[in-house]
């Protein structure tokens, strides 16, 4: 069964509730992604002037940049309910048909990880997006009958971290497509200052810079690190807690949680150190590298590798993963004299 739901506090755990409370409620409060926000503002304003549902919207980009937040803002700006579900939660076309047939006029359906939607459900969605209709098949075999159900006009907001996996016919049915980019450090500092105010915390300017510089260009990580620094300061100060976060608090907390000055966490450093110390900087295949750090290949590829590659610590080559000169320097190692010939060495696996 699908896990479609309305967003209410009872569906949220403590940490999720804290994260939800920090989310901006309007486009004017949303920090960063100015180009995307301006485009969405025009789209919503035009829809309100026509007194109609907004066009379908596809949001793509890495995790933690605000896709879900923007979907909630869309519902707030349009003053309409929002239904939330995800591609993996829909196992049959009937699950999606049930959700679509229960929507009300103008409602927003937020479909997270839309690239993981099953093929039968995806094909049902084509007709729903274009003609606001679904065909429900009753019975089996030669006696099966298709019953057409007319749907109210709704807005589908799809979110994906892997836009390339979306089929062309589905991608083309969205009236507006937006790609969210990683945040600049000054934007993350603004996010941290806003979140600190909402959490009723006073935070030193140096502490803001420290947390922002280790947040990997991602607001979700910035807010998470801020809460961990708050926890550290609270425990250090005893039961009464602390509402003033210093640079020393930030440094000590982030060191304890193993987040270094470049934002690398335990897994990132494990991968980089294993690549350098055990395989002389590579090249080495993904599965061998994953075994070396005791993680699944998919975890290394989707969690650690994108950040390491984006920041120039590691590179992907046809022969395998290699550590760059910057990666060697970051873990305090000097590349061997023959490092230049590593590209000619066959990888240990594919």
C-alpha positions as CSV (number, residue, x, y, z in Angstrom):
1,X,0.0,0.0,0.0
2,X,1.0,3.6,-0.6
3,X,2.1,5.8,2.3
4,X,0.4,8.9,0.9
5,X,-0.4,11.3,3.7
6,X,-1.1,14.9,4.7
7,X,1.7,16.7,6.5
8,X,0.8,17.0,10.1
9,X,2.9,16.9,13.3
10,X,1.7,13.5,14.4
11,X,3.4,12.0,11.3
12,X,6.8,13.5,12.4
13,X,9.4,12.2,14.9
14,X,11.2,14.6,17.2
15,X,14.1,15.2,14.8
16,X,11.8,15.4,11.8
17,X,9.5,17.8,13.6
18,X,12.5,20.0,14.4
19,X,13.6,20.0,10.7
20,X,10.0,20.7,9.6
21,X,9.8,23.6,12.0
22,X,12.9,25.2,10.4
23,X,11.4,25.0,6.9
24,X,10.4,28.3,5.3
25,X,6.7,28.6,4.7
26,X,6.7,31.1,1.8
27,X,8.9,31.8,-1.3
28,X,10.0,35.1,0.3
29,X,11.4,33.2,3.3
30,X,13.2,30.6,1.1
31,X,16.9,31.2,1.1
32,X,19.0,30.5,-2.1
33,X,17.9,29.1,-5.4
34,X,16.7,32.6,-6.4
35,X,16.4,31.8,-10.1
36,X,14.1,28.9,-9.4
37,X,12.1,30.8,-6.9
38,X,11.5,33.7,-9.3
39,X,10.4,31.2,-12.0
40,X,8.0,29.4,-9.6
41,X,6.6,32.7,-8.3
42,X,5.6,33.7,-11.9
43,X,4.1,30.3,-12.5
44,X,2.0,30.5,-9.3
45,X,1.0,34.1,-9.7
46,X,-0.3,33.4,-13.2
47,X,-2.3,30.3,-11.9
48,X,-3.9,32.4,-9.2
49,X,-4.9,35.1,-11.6
50,X,-6.5,32.5,-13.8
51,X,-8.1,30.9,-10.7
52,X,-6.8,27.5,-11.9
53,X,-4.4,24.8,-10.7
54,X,-0.7,25.4,-11.4
55,X,1.0,23.4,-14.1
56,X,2.8,20.2,-13.2
57,X,6.3,20.9,-11.8
58,X,9.4,18.7,-11.7
59,X,12.1,19.5,-9.1
60,X,15.5,17.8,-9.6
61,X,18.8,18.0,-7.7
62,X,20.9,16.4,-5.0
63,X,19.2,15.5,-1.6
64,X,18.8,18.2,1.0
65,X,18.5,21.3,-1.2
66,X,14.8,22.0,-0.6
67,X,12.7,20.0,-3.0
68,X,10.2,18.9,-0.4
69,X,10.2,22.4,1.2
70,X,9.4,24.0,-2.2
71,X,6.5,21.5,-2.6
72,X,5.1,22.5,0.8
73,X,5.6,26.2,-0.1
74,X,3.7,25.6,-3.4
75,X,0.7,24.3,-1.4
76,X,0.9,27.3,1.1
77,X,1.2,29.9,-1.7
78,X,-1.8,28.3,-3.6
79,X,-3.7,27.8,-0.3
80,X,-4.5,24.2,-1.3
81,X,-4.0,20.8,0.4
82,X,-0.9,18.7,-0.4
83,X,-0.7,14.9,-0.5
84,X,2.7,13.4,-0.1
85,X,3.9,10.0,-1.3
86,X,6.9,8.5,-3.1
87,X,7.8,6.3,-6.0
88,X,9.0,3.3,-3.9
89,X,5.8,3.5,-1.8
90,X,3.6,2.9,-4.9
91,X,3.9,-0.8,-5.7
92,X,0.9,-1.2,-8.1
93,X,-0.9,1.0,-10.6
94,X,-4.0,0.6,-8.4
95,X,-2.2,2.4,-5.5
96,X,-1.7,5.4,-7.6
97,X,-5.2,5.3,-9.1
98,X,-6.6,5.3,-5.5
99,X,-4.5,8.3,-4.6
100,X,-5.5,10.2,-7.8
101,X,-9.2,9.5,-7.5
102,X,-9.2,10.8,-3.9
103,X,-7.7,14.2,-4.8
104,X,-9.8,17.4,-4.6
105,X,-9.9,20.3,-7.0
106,X,-6.6,22.1,-7.1
107,X,-4.8,19.8,-4.7
108,X,-1.1,19.2,-5.0
109,X,0.3,15.7,-5.2
110,X,3.9,15.6,-4.2
111,X,5.6,12.5,-5.6
112,X,9.1,12.1,-4.2
113,X,11.7,9.9,-5.9
114,X,9.5,9.9,-9.0
115,X,12.1,8.1,-11.0
116,X,11.5,4.9,-8.9
117,X,7.8,4.7,-9.9
118,X,6.8,1.3,-11.2
119,X,6.3,1.2,-15.0
120,X,2.5,0.4,-14.9
121,X,1.9,3.3,-12.5
122,X,4.1,5.5,-14.6
123,X,1.9,4.8,-17.7
124,X,-1.3,5.5,-15.7
125,X,0.2,8.8,-14.7
126,X,0.7,9.9,-18.3
127,X,-3.1,10.0,-18.9
128,X,-3.8,11.6,-15.5
129,X,-1.3,14.4,-16.1
130,X,-2.6,15.2,-19.6
131,X,-6.3,14.5,-19.6
132,X,-7.0,14.3,-15.8
133,X,-8.4,10.9,-16.2
134,X,-7.6,7.3,-15.2
135,X,-8.8,4.1,-16.7
136,X,-9.5,1.5,-14.0
137,X,-9.6,-2.1,-15.3
138,X,-12.3,-4.2,-13.7
139,X,-12.1,-8.0,-14.0
140,X,-9.6,-10.2,-15.8
141,X,-9.1,-11.8,-19.2
142,X,-11.6,-11.3,-22.1
143,X,-14.3,-10.1,-19.7
144,X,-12.2,-7.2,-18.3
145,X,-13.7,-3.8,-18.6
146,X,-12.0,-0.4,-18.5
147,X,-13.9,2.3,-16.6
148,X,-12.8,5.9,-17.2
149,X,-12.7,8.0,-14.0
150,X,-12.6,11.8,-14.5
151,X,-10.1,13.5,-12.1
152,X,-10.3,17.0,-10.6
153,X,-7.6,19.3,-11.9
154,X,-4.6,18.8,-9.7
155,X,-0.9,19.8,-9.7
156,X,1.7,17.1,-9.7
157,X,5.0,18.1,-8.1
158,X,7.6,15.4,-8.8
159,X,11.0,15.4,-7.1
160,X,14.0,13.4,-8.2
161,X,17.7,13.1,-7.3
162,X,18.4,11.3,-10.7
163,X,16.6,13.2,-13.5
164,X,18.5,11.1,-16.1
165,X,16.5,8.0,-15.0
166,X,13.1,9.7,-15.9
167,X,11.6,8.4,-19.1
168,X,11.3,11.1,-21.8
169,X,7.5,10.9,-22.1
170,X,7.1,11.5,-18.3
171,X,9.6,14.3,-18.2
172,X,7.9,16.0,-21.2
173,X,4.6,16.1,-19.4
174,X,5.8,18.5,-16.8
175,X,5.0,22.1,-17.6
176,X,8.0,23.4,-15.6
177,X,11.3,21.8,-14.7
178,X,13.7,23.2,-12.2
179,X,17.2,22.0,-11.1
180,X,18.4,22.9,-7.6
181,X,22.1,23.7,-7.3
182,X,24.3,23.3,-4.2
183,X,24.4,26.4,-2.0
184,X,27.2,28.9,-1.7
185,X,28.7,29.4,1.7
186,X,27.2,32.8,2.3
187,X,23.7,31.4,1.6
188,X,24.4,28.6,4.1
189,X,25.4,31.2,6.7
190,X,22.1,32.9,6.2
191,X,20.3,29.6,6.6
192,X,22.1,29.0,9.9
193,X,21.4,32.4,11.2
194,X,17.7,32.0,10.4
195,X,17.5,28.6,11.9
196,X,19.3,29.8,15.1
197,X,16.7,32.6,15.5
198,X,13.9,30.0,15.1
199,X,15.5,27.8,17.7
200,X,16.0,30.8,20.0
201,X,19.8,30.5,19.9
202,X,22.4,33.2,19.9
203,X,25.3,32.1,17.8
204,X,28.7,33.8,17.3
205,X,29.6,34.9,13.8
206,X,32.7,32.6,13.7
207,X,30.5,29.7,14.7
208,X,28.2,30.4,11.8
209,X,31.1,30.4,9.4
210,X,32.5,27.2,10.9
211,X,29.2,25.3,10.6
212,X,28.5,26.7,7.1
213,X,32.0,25.7,5.8
214,X,31.4,22.1,6.8
215,X,27.8,21.7,5.5
216,X,28.7,20.4,2.0
217,X,26.7,23.1,0.3
218,X,23.4,21.6,1.7
219,X,20.9,23.4,3.9
220,X,19.7,20.1,5.4
221,X,23.2,19.3,6.6
222,X,23.7,22.8,7.9
223,X,20.6,22.6,10.0
224,X,21.5,19.1,11.3
225,X,25.0,20.3,12.3
226,X,23.5,23.3,14.0
227,X,21.3,21.0,16.1
228,X,24.3,18.9,17.0
229,X,26.3,21.9,18.1
230,X,23.3,23.0,20.2
231,X,23.1,19.6,21.8
232,X,26.9,19.7,22.6
233,X,26.5,23.2,24.2
234,X,23.5,22.0,26.2
235,X,25.2,19.0,27.6
236,X,28.3,20.9,28.4
237,X,26.3,23.5,30.3
238,X,24.3,21.0,32.3
239,X,20.5,20.5,32.6
240,X,19.7,24.2,32.2
241,X,21.1,24.0,28.6
242,X,22.7,26.8,26.7
243,X,21.3,29.2,24.2
244,X,24.6,30.9,23.2
245,X,26.7,28.9,20.8
246,X,30.4,29.9,20.5
247,X,33.1,29.2,18.0
248,X,34.6,26.8,20.5
249,X,31.3,24.9,20.9
250,X,31.1,24.5,17.1
251,X,34.7,23.3,16.8
252,X,34.5,20.9,19.6
253,X,31.1,19.5,18.6
254,X,32.0,19.0,15.0
255,X,35.3,17.3,16.0
256,X,33.4,15.0,18.2
257,X,30.9,14.1,15.4
258,X,33.9,13.5,13.0
259,X,33.1,16.3,10.6
260,X,36.3,17.8,9.4
261,X,37.1,21.3,8.1
262,X,36.1,20.4,4.6
263,X,32.9,18.7,5.5
264,X,34.2,15.1,5.2
265,X,32.5,12.8,7.7
266,X,33.7,9.3,8.9
267,X,32.6,7.5,5.8
268,X,34.2,10.0,3.4
269,X,37.5,9.9,5.2
270,X,37.4,6.1,5.4
271,X,36.9,5.8,1.7
272,X,39.7,8.4,0.9
273,X,42.1,6.8,3.4
274,X,41.4,3.3,2.2
275,X,42.0,4.4,-1.4
276,X,45.3,6.0,-0.5
277,X,46.7,3.7,2.1
278,X,45.5,0.3,0.9
279,X,45.6,0.8,-2.9
280,X,48.3,3.4,-3.2
281,X,45.8,6.0,-4.6
282,X,44.2,3.7,-7.1
283,X,42.9,3.0,-9.6
284,X,40.6,0.5,-7.8
285,X,37.1,-0.7,-8.6
286,X,34.1,0.4,-6.6
287,X,33.2,-3.0,-5.1
288,X,36.8,-3.6,-3.9
289,X,36.8,-0.1,-2.3
290,X,33.5,-0.7,-0.7
291,X,34.7,-4.0,0.8
292,X,37.8,-2.2,2.2
293,X,35.6,0.2,4.2
294,X,33.0,-2.3,5.2
295,X,30.1,-0.7,3.3
296,X,27.8,-1.6,0.5
297,X,28.9,-0.5,-3.0
298,X,25.7,1.5,-3.4
299,X,26.4,3.4,-0.2
300,X,29.9,4.4,-1.3
301,X,28.7,5.3,-4.7
302,X,25.7,7.4,-3.7
303,X,26.7,8.8,-0.4
304,X,30.5,9.3,-0.2
305,X,31.7,9.4,-3.8
306,X,29.7,12.4,-5.2
307,X,31.0,14.7,-2.5
308,X,34.6,13.5,-2.8
309,X,34.5,13.8,-6.6
310,X,32.8,17.2,-6.5
311,X,35.5,18.6,-4.2
312,X,38.4,17.2,-6.1
313,X,39.6,14.6,-3.6
314,X,38.8,11.6,-5.8
315,X,38.3,11.0,-9.6
316,X,36.4,8.3,-11.5
317,X,38.3,6.9,-14.5
318,X,37.5,4.0,-16.9
319,X,40.0,1.9,-14.9
320,X,38.6,2.7,-11.5
321,X,38.6,5.3,-8.7
322,X,41.8,7.3,-8.0
323,X,42.9,9.8,-5.3
324,X,43.8,13.2,-6.6
325,X,46.8,15.2,-5.3
326,X,44.3,17.3,-3.3
327,X,43.0,14.0,-1.8
328,X,46.5,12.9,-0.8
329,X,47.2,16.3,0.8
330,X,43.9,16.3,2.7
331,X,44.8,13.1,4.6
332,X,48.4,14.4,5.2
333,X,50.1,12.1,2.7
334,X,52.5,12.8,-0.2
335,X,51.8,11.1,-3.5
336,X,54.4,8.5,-4.5
337,X,56.9,9.4,-7.3
338,X,55.1,7.0,-9.7
339,X,51.7,8.4,-9.1
340,X,51.6,9.8,-12.6
341,X,51.6,6.2,-14.0
342,X,48.7,5.1,-12.0
343,X,46.3,5.8,-14.9
344,X,48.0,3.0,-16.8
345,X,47.5,0.4,-14.1
346,X,44.5,-1.9,-14.5
347,X,41.8,-1.6,-11.8
348,X,41.3,-4.5,-9.4
349,X,37.7,-4.9,-10.6
350,X,35.1,-3.1,-12.7
